[in-house]
């Protein structure tokens, strides 16, 4: 098990970068965009045209591979867009961390090439309304191409003592959700960095997303949904894979194991036995995992404002 990251973006990614020249036109939105690409959809050029026309402060397009299409032609056509190509396998959270470190705007919109990017996907008035409360992350109302709504209302629950996340249809302005579906959302960049960013050692996208988002809630931040902010997929929305693998264990030791008392978070010695019941590793590795958890929580103990049990019990209040 890799060590729990202690600082934001401590794992550097080798990459090739093309473009990213300062635009001769003044930007209209003090918001940047991170576009995560997987296959370069057939509407790619139209999407890039529409993003440029919005007047974002900066745009970073993360490419799946240097030979998937002619990046040099794209960088000449869109000189203001920064095209980034990782030189080795990475996960989505790691890519978002990398891009956040290269952006200077206070807010960052994370999108995917599997989404329909229309003109005016984010207007100045809407951006001002979404950021006025300085919320850590605002999640858009998502739809499939058919018009069917995506269940972005994600709630933490304890069922027979077992932590689980459930999705619901109910949506209203400012409604709390545990994490941004498919990483898509408008992030407060400063708060993202202060939270430590995504844990690159968690390989599962589901538990990696849940890890940072749960940490945000435990450390006093909020993630909310705005129905006025609407984005559609070009096809069907992805199916979330919540398989409880080693990634879940890493999520568990950082978010479910710590308790909150008075003004700090802590992990008691007695909680080792509860943790050992969840661990699928050998005894020596389980002890190592537990020690890592205690060290990480001890270093961040005054960042905690609550614990998982209290968060779940009060979730209705936070909506």
C-alpha distance (Angstrom), angle and dihedral (degrees) to the residues before:
residue distance angle dihedral
X1 . . .
X2 3.80 . .
X3 3.79 116.9 .
X4 3.79 117.7 -93.1
X5 3.83 108.7 -100.3
X6 3.80 111.4 -108.2
X7 3.83 100.0 -168.5
X8 3.79 136.2 36.6
X9 3.80 115.0 -85.1
X10 3.79 93.3 -7.7
X11 3.81 88.6 153.6
X12 3.81 109.7 73.5
X13 3.80 121.2 -152.6
X14 3.79 123.4 -143.8
X15 3.78 107.5 -130.1
X16 3.78 146.6 158.8
X17 3.80 116.9 -122.6
X18 3.80 127.1 -160.5
X19 3.79 128.8 -179.8
X20 3.77 124.6 -9.3
X21 3.80 96.6 143.9
X22 3.81 115.3 164.8
X23 3.80 108.8 -93.5
X24 3.81 116.0 -115.2
X25 3.80 87.4 -140.4
X26 3.78 120.6 77.6
X27 3.79 112.9 -109.2
X28 3.80 115.7 -116.1
X29 3.82 98.6 -161.4
X30 3.79 123.8 53.4
X31 3.80 86.3 -145.8
X32 3.80 129.6 101.3
X33 3.80 128.8 -150.9
X34 3.79 130.8 -135.7
X35 3.80 111.2 -164.1
X36 3.82 114.1 -165.2
X37 3.81 109.4 -155.1
X38 3.77 125.5 -163.9
X39 3.78 105.5 168.8
X40 3.81 109.4 -5.1
X41 3.80 102.3 -108.1
X42 3.80 124.3 -131.0
X43 3.81 90.0 -107.0
X44 3.80 92.4 53.5
X45 3.81 97.7 115.7
X46 3.78 92.6 47.7
X47 3.81 90.5 49.2
X48 3.81 91.9 51.3
X49 3.82 90.9 46.7
X50 3.81 90.2 52.6
X51 3.81 93.5 47.2
X52 3.80 91.8 50.8
X53 3.82 91.8 48.2
X54 3.83 90.8 54.7
X55 3.81 90.9 68.6
X56 3.80 99.1 -125.5
X57 3.79 114.9 178.2
X58 3.81 90.9 -121.3
X59 3.81 138.8 -10.0
X60 3.80 126.3 -151.3
X61 3.79 118.8 -168.9
X62 3.81 112.9 -163.8
X63 3.80 109.9 -151.7
X64 3.82 126.1 -150.4
X65 3.82 96.1 -141.7
X66 3.82 137.2 -6.2
X67 3.81 93.5 -122.1
X68 3.82 99.0 46.0
X69 3.80 91.1 96.4
X70 3.77 138.5 -18.9
X71 3.79 102.9 -68.0
X72 3.78 93.1 174.9
X73 3.80 90.3 60.3
X74 3.80 90.2 47.5
X75 3.80 92.8 49.2
X76 3.83 90.2 51.7
X77 3.79 91.6 48.5
X78 3.83 92.6 46.6
X79 3.81 105.7 28.5
X80 3.82 93.0 166.7
X81 3.83 92.8 58.0
X82 3.80 116.7 87.0
X83 3.80 110.5 -139.2
X84 3.81 112.2 -158.6
X85 3.81 123.9 -168.1
X86 3.84 117.4 -170.4
X87 3.80 110.8 -141.2
X88 3.79 94.6 -146.4
X89 3.77 139.4 29.3
X90 3.79 113.7 -66.4
X91 3.79 137.3 167.0
X92 3.79 126.9 -119.4
X93 3.79 96.3 -103.3
X94 3.78 91.3 51.4
X95 3.82 90.3 51.8
X96 3.80 92.3 49.7
X97 3.82 90.3 50.3
X98 3.79 90.0 51.4
X99 3.80 92.6 51.3
X100 3.81 94.0 44.8
X101 3.81 88.8 58.8
X102 3.82 90.2 57.1
X103 3.81 96.8 48.8
X104 3.80 127.0 85.2
X105 3.81 102.6 -174.3
X106 3.83 117.9 105.2
X107 3.82 93.5 -124.5
X108 3.79 131.7 42.8
X109 3.79 128.5 -165.2
X110 3.82 114.6 -150.9
X111 3.82 115.6 -154.5
X112 3.82 138.8 164.0
X113 3.77 131.8 -134.5
X114 3.81 87.4 -123.0
X115 3.81 87.4 71.2
X116 3.78 127.8 86.3
X117 3.82 106.6 -112.9
X118 3.82 108.6 -160.0
X119 3.78 128.6 -177.0
X120 3.79 111.9 -79.2
X121 3.79 93.2 17.5
X122 3.80 84.5 161.3
X123 3.80 121.1 20.7
X124 3.80 126.4 -163.0
X125 3.82 91.9 -110.7
X126 3.79 93.2 49.1
X127 3.82 92.2 46.3
X128 3.80 90.7 51.5
X129 3.80 91.3 49.9
X130 3.81 93.5 47.5
X131 3.82 94.3 49.2
X132 3.80 101.2 39.4
X133 3.83 93.0 97.1
X134 3.83 92.9 45.1
X135 3.81 90.3 -128.2
X136 3.80 114.4 -179.6
X137 3.81 93.4 -122.6
X138 3.81 134.1 1.2
X139 3.81 114.7 -159.3
X140 3.82 120.3 -150.0
X141 3.79 125.4 -132.2
X142 3.80 102.5 -100.8
X143 3.79 128.4 -153.1
X144 3.78 136.2 -175.6
X145 3.81 118.9 -122.7
X146 3.81 88.5 -99.5
X147 3.80 89.6 60.5
X148 3.79 93.5 -107.9
X149 3.82 110.9 142.5
X150 3.80 119.1 -115.9
X151 3.80 114.3 -129.6
X152 3.81 99.4 -115.0
X153 3.82 93.9 156.7
X154 3.82 99.9 99.0
X155 3.81 118.5 178.6
X156 3.82 131.5 -170.9
X157 3.79 115.7 -129.9
X158 3.78 140.4 169.8
X159 3.79 112.5 -134.4
X160 3.82 113.0 -173.4
X161 3.79 88.6 -22.7
X162 3.82 92.6 -51.5
X163 3.81 120.6 119.4
X164 3.79 115.1 -125.7
X165 3.78 140.7 160.4
X166 3.79 121.4 -133.1
X167 3.80 130.7 -167.6
X168 3.81 123.5 -138.7
X169 3.81 138.8 -171.6
X170 3.79 96.8 -133.9
X171 3.82 113.1 107.5
X172 3.79 131.7 172.2
X173 3.79 135.3 157.3
X174 3.79 111.7 -73.3
X175 3.81 94.2 8.2
X176 3.79 113.4 160.3
X177 3.79 119.2 -115.4
X178 3.78 125.8 -179.6
X179 3.80 96.9 -131.0
X180 3.81 141.6 -2.0
X181 3.80 109.5 -94.8
X182 3.83 111.2 -113.9
X183 3.85 88.3 -3.9
X184 3.83 88.0 -75.4
X185 3.79 114.0 145.0
X186 3.79 149.4 98.3
X187 3.81 106.7 -86.7
X188 3.78 131.4 -161.1
X189 3.81 97.6 -128.9
X190 3.82 97.2 -154.3
X191 3.79 92.4 51.8
X192 3.81 90.9 45.1
X193 3.82 90.1 56.9
X194 3.81 93.8 43.5
X195 3.82 88.9 53.3
X196 3.80 88.7 55.8
X197 3.79 97.6 -112.0
X198 3.78 124.2 -111.7
X199 3.80 118.8 -24.0
X200 3.80 103.0 -115.6
X201 3.83 91.4 -162.2
X202 3.83 90.7 67.5
X203 3.79 104.7 86.4
X204 3.81 99.8 -173.6
X205 3.82 110.4 87.3
X206 3.81 90.2 -148.9
X207 3.80 96.5 54.1
X208 3.80 93.7 36.5
X209 3.80 89.5 56.0
X210 3.80 91.6 43.7
X211 3.83 91.4 48.6
X212 3.81 97.2 58.8
X213 3.78 93.0 38.0
X214 3.80 94.6 48.9
X215 3.81 88.4 48.1
X216 3.80 88.9 52.7
X217 3.80 90.8 54.9
X218 3.82 93.4 44.3
X219 3.81 89.9 50.2
X220 3.80 94.0 51.6
X221 3.81 103.4 -94.4
X222 3.82 128.8 123.4
X223 3.79 137.1 -135.4
X224 3.79 114.4 -161.2
X225 3.80 140.1 176.7
X226 3.80 125.1 -123.5
X227 3.84 115.1 -162.9
X228 3.82 88.6 -166.8
X229 3.82 87.9 66.0
X230 3.81 104.6 72.0
X231 3.82 130.5 179.6
X232 3.80 129.4 170.5
X233 3.79 131.4 -154.5
X234 3.80 118.2 -125.6
X235 3.81 87.7 -127.1
X236 3.78 134.4 -8.2
X237 3.78 122.3 -19.9
X238 3.81 116.4 -109.7
X239 3.79 119.7 -96.1
X240 3.80 111.9 -117.3
X241 3.81 113.3 -124.2
X242 3.80 108.8 -147.2
X243 3.82 96.5 173.4
X244 3.82 109.3 155.4
X245 3.80 101.7 -124.5
X246 3.81 130.9 141.2
X247 3.81 86.3 -63.0
X248 3.80 88.9 66.0
X249 3.82 90.5 52.1
X250 3.81 89.4 55.3
X251 3.80 89.5 48.8
X252 3.80 90.4 47.6
X253 3.81 97.6 52.2
X254 3.82 93.2 49.9
X255 3.79 100.3 40.5
X256 3.81 113.2 18.5
X257 3.79 101.3 33.2
X258 3.86 98.3 57.5
X259 3.81 119.6 85.8
X260 3.79 126.7 -158.3
X261 3.81 123.8 -129.4
X262 3.81 126.9 174.3
X263 3.83 100.4 -44.8
X264 3.79 106.7 -13.9
X265 3.77 148.0 49.7
X266 3.81 122.1 -115.7
X267 3.79 143.4 171.5
X268 3.80 114.4 -137.1
X269 3.79 124.0 -145.1
X270 3.80 90.3 -120.4
X271 3.81 90.9 60.0
X272 3.82 88.3 70.9
X273 3.79 90.7 80.9
X274 3.80 91.7 51.9
X275 3.79 90.1 47.9
X276 3.81 92.6 48.0
X277 3.81 89.0 60.2
X278 3.83 89.4 60.2
X279 3.78 97.7 42.0
X280 3.79 118.8 97.6
X281 3.82 92.7 -169.0
X282 3.77 129.8 95.9
X283 3.79 120.9 -85.7
X284 3.83 95.8 -97.9
X285 3.82 92.5 48.3
X286 3.81 90.9 46.2
X287 3.80 90.4 55.3
X288 3.83 89.6 48.9
X289 3.81 91.3 50.7
X290 3.79 91.2 49.4
X291 3.81 92.7 50.2
X292 3.81 90.3 50.2
X293 3.79 90.2 51.8
X294 3.80 92.9 50.4
X295 3.81 91.5 48.1
X296 3.81 93.2 48.6
X297 3.81 93.2 47.2
X298 3.82 91.5 45.7
X299 3.82 90.9 54.2
X300 3.81 91.2 49.1
X301 3.79 100.1 32.0
X302 3.81 96.8 121.3
X303 3.81 91.3 51.2
X304 3.82 90.6 68.2
X305 3.80 116.5 96.7
X306 3.80 97.2 172.2
X307 3.81 141.5 -8.5
X308 3.79 133.6 -113.7
X309 3.81 95.4 -98.1
X310 3.80 93.1 53.8
X311 3.81 92.7 42.2
X312 3.80 91.1 55.0
X313 3.81 93.2 45.3
X314 3.81 91.5 50.9
X315 3.80 98.3 38.2
X316 3.81 94.0 110.9
X317 3.82 88.3 54.4
X318 3.81 92.0 53.6
X319 3.81 93.6 56.2
